[in-house]
Amino acid sequence: APRLILILGDQLSPDIAALRAADPGRDVVVMAEVRDEGTYVPHHAKKIALILAAMRHFAAELVDHGWRVAYTRLDDPENRHAISKELMRRAEEYGAEEVIATAPGEWRLRSLLDHTPLKIRQLADDRFVSSEEEFAAWAEGRKSLRMEYFYREMRRKTGLLMDGDQPEGGKWNYDHDNRKPAEADLFMPQPLHHQTDDITREVLELVEREFPETFGQLRPFWFATTREGAEAAAEWFMSEALPRFGDYQDAMLEGERFLYHSLLSFYLNVGLLDPIALCRAAEDEYRAGNAPLNAVEGYIRQIIGWREFIRGIYFLEGPDYPQRNGLEATRKLPDFYWTGDTDMACVRAAVTQTIEEAYAHHIQRLMVTGNFALIAGLSPQEVGEWYLAVYADAFEWVESPNVVGMILFADGGMVASKPYAASGAYINRMSDHCKGCHYSVSKKSGEGACPFNPLYWDFLNRHRERFQGNPRMAQMYRTWDRMAEDKRKASEESAAAILAKLDAGERI
Ligand code: FAD
């Protein structure tokens, strides 16, 4: 009897484990566009379209290579709209008893497969440098897990940017070269806009019809939806943006949505691009003298360092990880996260581009919407649902540790060694948003003060017991303690007023 080979929407890699274990002469590949996966959070319309269009192209590629593919379209009347139910239906149809899957990147789906009444084998997803077992072995016995040390192991393991057993250039990490604010008059690279073909056009119409209420603008739609398209996007990055990727990695500019970022996370996460191949291509640019070491090292660190570390934490920590709330933050997510309707220029810019592009770069996610969520004490689960819904690259294994760990410190410091809390001064240093903002970044309290300022101090004070012993934060507490009494009082009153407005659903 044939076996069913399950391919999920983020498993679109021709050499994925389940396909390697399959026999094209005997087995049937099962792919299904199901409503359950499209609606458990209000995913961005562009994200849904990207995944469905990439799935359809991938299925066509498999058929071209001689595979039998049982593909269920979203509007197929037979569609049972849940992965497990579709597997059961196909098992009956083909007389199959066994399913080979690649372990999903989400606890929810792993458990769902475990509870489907079929014999399902979940093979390890080996599209990563570090397996879950290797990460657990590395973590074993360490008092704290720091990305930097894990990253060095990954450099040694892959040989990327190594000079014998030493790091290229003599240092592992060139991050201190990578904190330049950008200037508005720089000639910015503009992302490659991919043409839509018939398959993608049909999907766009389907998304408009089937998800009329979902978050975000569907058009203009310029993502690649094929492997060739994603490879062209990668080549664009290597030649146009990589050389300056390092310098301006932490910068933000009003009206410049992409700067020198790669815009490749969504292709990587659905399987259209291979992370190691990208790192090797970046290394080639350095070896050929086309891109400096700080840029290439910085890029490679994001992929084999951060991306792998984040995934390691998610699977090490177990299914309850997304539910953690170490700082007991319970405030509801303000509406402006969905609408962009706020007077804070930095937040408005980040949310508006999120609505239009299903994309914001790292510093916007971390230091604007993330930082605000932290210092305003927003619920990690509400914030998590937002990040999972709104970005085209969002899948729980990568979204959750970034939200629960990196921005909200809700995992007690697994991902971040201290909270990334910052006042308006940081945003002003790294961006030009403050110039045109309704609020004044230099004002610390009272009418018109940048909300990040009083909320920053309020956050520190709310969690004083927990953080004042942290040597990297002690200085901030001393600054507060030395501040004049009336200034401290004014700051506290401003914070209380802003939080009251948030709670009342009023505009800030
Ligand atoms: P670049 O700036 O060009 O970076 C290069 C690559 O490095 C990215 O493509 C990505 O694959 C990897 N990378 C960099 N930082 C991280 C990180 N912290 N974690 C994992 N990978 C990283 N990334 C996702 O892929 N999916 C998410 O759902 C996601 N949610 C995030 C939520 C928050 C709160 C934060 C702070 C970060 C999140 N990130 C997420 C990480 C990062 O912001 C995005 O990977 C990046 O912005 C994608 O754009 P890019 O491809 O242009 O990245």
Boltz pocket constraint, residues with backbone or C-beta under 6 A from the ligand:
constraints:
  - pocket:
      binder: B
      contacts: [[A, 260], [A, 261], [A, 262], [A, 263], [A, 264], [A, 265], [A, 266], [A, 268], [A, 269], [A, 299], [A, 302], [A, 303], [A, 306], [A, 307], [A, 308], [A, 310], [A, 360], [A, 361], [A, 362], [A, 363], [A, 365], [A, 366], [A, 370], [A, 387], [A, 388], [A, 391], [A, 393], [A, 394], [A, 395], [A, 398], [A, 399], [A, 402], [A, 403], [A, 406], [A, 407]]
      max_distance: 6.0
